[in-house]
Amino acid sequence: MTDTDELSTLENRTWIGLVLGLWLTGVFAGSLFGRMESRKGHVYEIVMLMSLVWPAGYFLLSRCRFIPSGFSASTIAGLAVFGIFCGFSALVSQAPLESTEYTALTILTIIVVLQFNTNLDAAQYEIGMKTYAVVMAALVSGFALYDYVPGRRLGGGREILNPASFALVTMSVFITAMAIRRAVVRIPILVTMGTVIYLTGARASALAAMFGLAITLFSRRRTAGTSGYLLLVVCIAVGAALAAYYNEAVVHGTTDFFAIQDRHRGLESGGSGRLETWKTTWNLFLSHPILGVGFRTHEAVLKVASSAHNGYLALLAEIGVIGFVAVFLVTLTGLYKTWRRNQDPSQTFSYSVLLGLACGYCVLAIFERYFINAGNPTSLLFLLSILGPALSHDELEAAESGLANGDGETEEFDRGSLDDDALEVQAGA
């Protein structure tokens, strides 16, 4: 390969990572703008459609591959079954037009996700997630300052979003901050996003963020080295010591945040009435076990609450057992592929974040209304995490080698994908 070819390839690779970060950020920005202008006709729907599908134009005009390729037959079959039963469910839905629109939008979004995963590698995922984390941290912080109203949960001050939705988005920013290698940038974003989640009072997103972060750190244990383990032990020891010293404050703060004794949101309330809602949603599935009640329209027939507050039960009731099983199998196989790629030390840094995001999202879906969604960057990152291409022979060998070497394996330094992105952009210019 000539020097010109190398520079052209680097430029192309660099742009795809930046496009990913801007796409994810743009979906949230478009959602905010659309909600502010929602009273003006169909502005929200148009803005969301454009913000989700514009990367297809980039893939068409750039040197990237436009037609998705490299995916396993099981993934394609699972997605096909999901799409078919979404369509069938719309035919029997009480809101057929809405269900059809959501089905079409979700399918288009999945195609864009497959396009990204066809062209992205570990280094470009890192660039995309770093871009998303930095830009979104500024956007989330700005919106938090704008929305803040004393005495109210963050996210509900201006009634543009709601606290749970705002926290859901912030959760992915919190975890993708782990894609930033410089601690001086990463730690302030972690602290700021953690503070935002705390101020929203969204317990599900807080649990998901902590679980996702734990999975990410655990997945990097092979590349941490002695200094990494030592730092982790010191942090745990210091944290435990501070928690013991401020025992009463920690217990009181935890109890208040998770509203354990709150009669409206605590244990005695059945999790804000979620247990009763879950039971009703399950019965809704039993009454429509094959075709469901319509993709993304279970709220139209649910009588006890505004939504199921459980993405798994909601999807089961909406598209029936066959479509749900297809999605479940695609999710499990996708998580497995992400985990195997994480075993390759040269890919661990990026795929540990994707694995943490996916696992955190699976926890979040236990309490939130949707599992498969296209309306926010957190759900899009989940789709990116589970819809990866089939493992190549080289990737399988690298993963096997990583597993065989065990802990202590250090990640290979890649000058073009680590800290100094400025050098990378200059090389590709």
C-alpha positions in Angstrom: 0.0 0.0 0.0 1.4 3.4 -0.9 1.6 6.4 1.4 -1.3 8.1 -0.4 -3.5 5.0 0.1 -2.6 4.8 3.8 -3.5 8.5 4.3 -6.8 8.0 2.4 -7.7 5.0 4.5 -6.9 6.8 7.7 -8.9 9.8 6.7 -11.9 7.6 5.8 -11.5 5.7 9.1 -11.3 8.9 11.1 -14.4 10.4 9.7 -16.6 7.3 10.3 -15.8 7.5 14.1 -16.6 11.2 14.2 -19.8 10.6 12.2 -20.9 8.0 14.8 -20.3 10.5 17.7 -22.2 13.3 15.9 -25.1 11.0 15.0 -25.6 9.9 18.5 -25.4 13.4 19.8 -27.7 14.7 17.1 -30.4 12.3 18.0 -30.6 13.8 21.5 -30.3 17.4 20.2 -33.0 16.6 17.6 -35.3 15.2 20.3 -34.9 18.3 22.5 -35.6 20.6 19.5 -38.5 18.5 18.4 -40.1 18.5 21.8 -39.8 22.3 22.1 -41.5 22.7 18.7 -43.9 19.8 19.1 -47.0 21.9 18.9 -46.2 22.9 15.3 -47.6 20.2 13.2 -45.4 17.1 12.8 -42.1 18.9 13.5 -41.1 16.3 16.1 -41.6 13.3 13.8 -39.8 15.0 10.9 -36.8 16.1 13.1 -36.4 12.6 14.6 -36.6 10.9 11.2 -33.9 13.2 9.8 -31.7 12.9 12.8 -31.8 9.1 12.7 -31.4 8.3 9.0 -29.0 11.1 7.8 -25.9 8.8 8.1 -27.2 6.7 5.3 -26.5 9.6 3.0 -22.9 9.7 4.3 -22.4 6.0 3.6 -23.9 6.4 0.2 -21.5 9.3 -0.8 -18.4 8.3 1.1 -15.9 5.5 0.5 -17.5 3.5 3.2 -19.6 0.4 2.4 -23.2 1.2 1.9 -24.7 -2.3 1.9 -24.3 -3.9 5.3 -22.3 -7.1 5.2 -20.5 -9.6 7.3 -23.4 -10.5 9.6 -24.3 -14.0 10.6 -27.3 -15.7 9.2 -28.8 -16.0 12.7 -28.6 -12.2 13.2 -30.3 -11.5 9.8 -32.9 -14.1 10.4 -33.7 -12.8 13.9 -34.0 -9.2 12.7 -36.3 -10.4 9.8 -38.6 -12.3 12.2 -38.7 -9.2 14.5 -39.6 -7.0 11.6 -42.3 -9.4 10.3 -44.0 -9.7 13.6 -43.8 -5.9 14.2 -45.7 -5.6 10.9 -48.2 -8.3 11.8 -48.8 -6.7 15.2 -49.6 -3.4 13.6 -52.4 -5.0 11.6 -54.2 -6.0 14.9 -53.3 -2.9 16.9 -55.8 -0.4 18.2 -53.4 2.2 16.9 -52.3 0.7 13.6 -50.9 3.9 12.0 -48.8 4.7 15.0 -47.5 1.1 15.2 -46.7 1.0 11.5 -44.8 4.3 11.8 -42.7 3.1 14.7 -42.1 -0.2 12.9 -40.8 1.6 9.8 -38.7 4.0 11.8 -37.1 1.2 13.9 -36.3 -0.9 10.8 -34.7 2.1 9.1 -32.7 2.8 12.3 -31.5 -0.8 12.5 -30.3 -0.6 8.9 -28.2 2.5 9.7 -26.8 0.6 12.8 -25.8 -2.3 10.5 -24.1 0.2 8.2 -22.1 1.6 11.0 -21.1 -1.8 12.3 -20.1 -2.8 8.8 -17.6 0.0 8.7 -16.5 0.5 12.3 -13.6 -1.2 14.0 -12.4 -0.9 17.7 -10.3 2.3 17.0 -13.2 4.0 15.3 -15.6 3.0 18.1 -13.3 4.6 20.5 -13.2 7.9 18.5 -17.0 7.8 18.2 -17.6 7.2 21.8 -15.1 9.8 22.9 -16.8 12.4 20.6 -20.2 11.5 22.0 -19.0 11.6 25.6 -17.4 15.0 25.3 -20.0 16.8 23.2 -22.9 15.2 25.1 -21.4 16.0 28.5 -21.5 19.7 27.5 -25.0 19.4 26.1 -26.4 17.5 29.1 -24.8 20.0 31.5 -26.2 22.9 29.6 -29.7 21.4 29.5 -29.4 20.6 33.3 -28.6 24.2 34.1 -31.5 25.4 31.9 -33.9 22.9 33.3 -33.0 23.2 37.0 -35.8 24.4 39.2 -35.3 24.3 43.0 -37.4 21.7 44.7 -38.1 19.7 41.6 -36.4 16.6 40.1 -33.9 17.5 37.4 -35.4 16.9 34.0 -38.9 17.9 34.9 -38.3 21.6 35.5 -39.3 23.0 32.1 -41.4 19.9 31.3 -39.5 19.3 28.0 -38.3 15.9 29.1 -39.0 13.9 32.2 -36.5 12.9 34.8 -36.4 9.2 33.8 -35.8 10.1 30.1 -33.1 12.6 30.9 -31.3 10.1 33.2 -31.6 7.4 30.6 -29.6 9.5 28.1 -27.1 10.7 30.8 -26.4 7.1 31.7 -24.9 6.3 28.3 -22.7 9.5 28.5 -21.5 8.3 32.0 -20.4 5.0 30.6 -18.9 6.2 27.3 -16.7 8.5 29.3 -14.7 5.4 30.0 -13.6 5.5 26.3 -11.6 8.6 27.1 -8.1 7.7 28.0 -7.0 10.9 29.7 -8.1 10.9 33.3 -8.1 14.7 33.5 -11.0 14.6 31.0 -12.7 11.4 31.9 -13.1 11.9 35.7 -14.8 15.3 35.5 -17.3 13.9 33.0 -18.0 10.9 35.2 -18.5 13.1 38.3 -20.7 15.6 36.4 -22.9 12.9 34.7 -23.2 11.0 38.0 -24.4 14.2 39.7 -27.0 14.8 37.0 -28.3 11.2 37.4 -28.5 11.7 41.1 -30.4 15.0 40.7 -33.0 13.3 38.4 -33.8 10.8 41.2 -34.0 8.1 38.5 -33.2 5.0 40.4 -33.2 2.6 37.4 -30.6 4.7 35.5 -28.4 5.0 38.6 -28.4 1.2 38.9 -27.8 0.8 35.2 -24.9 3.3 35.3 -23.2 1.6 38.2 -23.7 -1.9 36.8 -22.4 -0.8 33.4 -19.4 0.8 34.9 -18.6 -2.3 36.9 -18.8 -4.5 33.8 -16.6 -2.1 31.9 -13.9 -2.1 34.6 -14.2 -5.9 35.1 -13.8 -6.4 31.3 -10.6 -4.4 31.3 -8.9 -6.5 34.1 -6.7 -8.2 31.5 -5.3 -4.9 30.2 -5.1 -3.0 33.5 -1.7 -4.2 34.5 -0.2 -4.0 38.0 -0.7 -0.2 38.3 -4.3 -0.5 37.2 -5.0 -3.2 39.9 -3.2 -1.1 42.5 -5.2 2.0 41.7 -8.5 0.0 41.8 -7.6 -1.5 45.2 -6.7 2.0 46.5 -9.9 3.5 45.3 -12.0 0.7 46.8 -10.1 1.0 50.1 -10.5 4.8 50.2 -14.2 4.5 49.3 -14.9 1.9 51.9 -13.1 4.0 54.6 -15.1 7.1 53.7 -18.3 5.2 53.7 -17.6 3.8 57.1 -16.6 7.2 58.5 -19.7 8.9 57.1 -21.9 5.9 57.7 -25.1 7.7 58.8 -24.9 10.2 55.9 -24.3 7.4 53.3 -27.2 5.3 54.6 -29.5 8.3 54.8 -28.6 9.5 51.3 -29.0 6.0 49.8 -32.3 5.5 51.5 -33.6 8.9 50.3 -32.4 8.5 46.7 -33.8 5.0 46.3 -37.0 6.0 48.2 -36.9 2.7 50.1 -39.3 3.8 52.8 -41.4 6.2 50.6 -45.0 5.1 50.6 -45.4 6.2 47.0 -42.1 5.0 45.5 -40.8 2.6 48.1 -41.0 -1.2 48.7 -44.4 -1.0 50.2 -45.8 0.6 47.1 -44.6 -2.3 45.0 -42.1 -0.1 43.3 -44.4 2.7 42.5 -47.1 0.2 41.5 -44.8 -1.6 39.0 -45.6 -5.0 40.3 -49.3 -4.6 39.6 -48.5 -3.1 36.2 -46.2 -6.0 35.3 -48.9 -8.4 36.2 -51.4 -6.6 34.0 -48.9 -6.5 31.1 -48.3 -10.2 31.4 -52.0 -10.9 31.2 -52.1 -8.6 28.2 -49.6 -10.9 26.5 -51.5 -14.0 27.5 -54.6 -12.6 25.7 -52.5 -11.9 22.5 -49.7 -14.4 22.6 -48.8 -14.7 18.9 -49.3 -11.3 17.2 -49.4 -9.0 20.3 -51.2 -5.7 20.6 -49.0 -3.6 18.3 -45.4 -2.6 18.3 -44.8 0.4 20.6 -48.6 0.7 21.3 -49.2 -1.3 24.5 -50.0 1.9 26.3 -53.2 2.2 24.2 -54.7 -0.9 25.9 -52.9 -0.8 29.2 -55.4 0.5 31.8 -53.5 0.6 35.1 -50.5 2.8 34.2 -49.0 5.0 31.5 -46.7 2.2 30.4 -45.6 -1.3 31.4 -42.4 0.1 33.0 -40.6 -3.1 31.9 -39.2 -3.2 28.4 -39.2 -7.0 28.2 -42.8 -7.4 29.2 -43.8 -4.5 27.0 -42.1 -6.1 23.9 -43.6 -9.5 24.7 -47.1 -8.0 24.9 -46.6 -5.9 21.8 -45.2 -8.4 19.2 -46.0 -11.8 20.7 -43.8 -14.6 21.8 -42.2 -15.5 18.4 -41.0 -12.0 17.7 -39.8 -11.6 21.3 -37.8 -14.8 21.2 -36.2 -13.7 18.0 -35.1 -10.4 19.6 -33.9 -12.2 22.8 -31.7 -14.6 20.8 -30.2 -11.8 18.7 -29.5 -10.0 22.0 -27.8 -13.0 23.6 -25.7 -13.8 20.5 -24.8 -10.1 20.1 -23.6 -9.9 23.7 -21.6 -13.0 23.2 -19.8 -11.6 20.1 -19.1 -8.3 22.0 -17.7 -10.3 24.9 -15.5 -12.4 22.6 -14.1 -9.3 20.9 -13.4 -7.9 24.3 -11.0 -10.9 24.9 -8.7 -9.6 22.2 -6.4 -7.2 24.1 -6.1 -4.9 21.0 -9.9 -4.4 21.1 -10.5 -4.5 24.9 -10.6 -0.8 25.5 -13.5 -0.1 23.1 -15.5 -3.3 23.5 -15.4 -3.2 27.2 -17.3 0.0 27.0 -19.8 -1.5 24.5 -20.2 -4.5 26.8 -20.8 -2.3 29.8 -23.3 -0.2 27.9 -25.2 -3.3 26.7 -25.3 -4.9 30.2 -26.3 -1.6 31.8 -29.1 -1.2 29.3 -30.4 -4.7 30.0 -30.7 -3.7 33.7 -32.4 -0.4 32.7 -35.0 -2.3 30.6 -36.3 -4.0 33.7 -37.8 -0.8 34.8 -38.2 1.4 31.7 -40.9 1.2 29.1 -39.1 0.0 26.0 -36.4 -2.6 25.1 -36.0 -2.0 21.4 -36.1 1.7 20.8 -34.7 4.3 18.3 -35.6 7.6 20.0 -32.5 8.2 22.1 -28.7 7.6 21.9 -28.6 5.2 24.8 -30.9 2.8 22.9 -28.9 3.3 19.7 -25.7 2.4 21.5 -27.3 -0.7 22.8 -28.3 -1.7 19.2 -24.7 -1.0 18.1 -23.5 -3.2 20.9 -25.6 -6.3 20.0 -25.7 -6.0 16.2 -22.0 -6.5 15.5 -20.8 -8.5 12.5 -19.9 -12.2 12.8 -16.6 -13.0 14.3 -13.8 -13.4 11.8 -11.3 -16.2 12.0 -8.6 -13.7 13.1 -10.8 -12.3 15.8 -11.6 -15.8 17.1 -7.9 -16.6 17.2 -7.1 -13.3 19.0 -9.9 -13.9 21.5 -8.7 -17.4 22.2 -5.2 -16.2 22.6 -6.4 -13.5 25.1 -8.3 -16.1 27.1 -5.3 -18.5 27.1 -2.9 -15.8 28.3 -5.1 -14.9 31.2 -4.9 -11.8 33.4 -1.9 -9.6 33.1 -2.0 -9.3 29.3 -1.4 -5.7 28.3 -3.1 -4.0 25.4 -1.0 -3.2 22.4 -0.5 0.6 21.9 -2.1 1.9 18.7 -0.7 5.4 18.0 -3.6 6.2 15.6 -6.4 5.5 18.0 -5.4 6.5 21.5 -4.9 9.8 23.2 -3.7 12.2 20.6 -6.5 12.5 18.1 -5.0 15.7 16.8 -2.1 13.7 15.3 -4.6 11.4 13.7 -6.6 14.2 12.1 -3.4 15.8 10.8 -2.3 12.5 9.3 -5.6 12.1 7.5 -5.8 15.7 6.2 
